[in-house]
């Protein structure tokens, strides 16, 4: 990832960038549609998203 972050970037914007490093939008939507039938896959996705939110807050100093 580019280490030069725009200080105007929001936590949500950076979180999305980080999530996209592992999941495409299509993959994300598929996981969400199947969250009741593929619980382990959903839990892995959810944990990744939570980790991305934490990283975004840390990297933006918020």
URQUI-V869994 format. One record per backbone hydrogen bond with DSSP energy under -0.5 kcal/mol. CO is the residue of the C=O (numbers start at 0). NH is the residue of the N-H. E is the energy in kcal/mol with one decimal. If there is no record, write none. Layout:
co: [CO | CO]
nh: [NH | NH]
e: [E | E]
//
This chain:
co: [2 | 4 | 5 | 9 | 10 | 11 | 12 | 13 | 14 | 15 | 16 | 17 | 18 | 18 | 23 | 24 | 25 | 26 | 27 | 28 | 29 | 31 | 33 | 33 | 37 | 38 | 39 | 40 | 41 | 42 | 43 | 44 | 45 | 46 | 47 | 48 | 49 | 50 | 51 | 52 | 53 | 54 | 55 | 56 | 56 | 57]
nh: [4 | 6 | 8 | 13 | 14 | 15 | 16 | 17 | 18 | 19 | 20 | 20 | 21 | 22 | 27 | 28 | 29 | 30 | 31 | 32 | 33 | 34 | 36 | 37 | 41 | 42 | 43 | 44 | 45 | 46 | 47 | 48 | 49 | 50 | 51 | 52 | 53 | 54 | 55 | 56 | 57 | 58 | 59 | 60 | 61 | 60]
e: [-1.2 | -0.6 | -2.3 | -2.2 | -2.7 | -2.3 | -1.9 | -2.5 | -2.6 | -2.3 | -0.6 | -1.0 | -1.8 | -2.6 | -2.4 | -2.6 | -2.2 | -2.4 | -2.3 | -2.3 | -1.7 | -1.0 | -1.0 | -2.8 | -2.3 | -2.8 | -2.1 | -2.2 | -3.1 | -2.4 | -2.1 | -2.4 | -2.3 | -2.3 | -2.4 | -2.1 | -2.0 | -2.6 | -2.5 | -2.1 | -2.4 | -3.0 | -2.0 | -0.7 | -2.5 | -0.6]
//
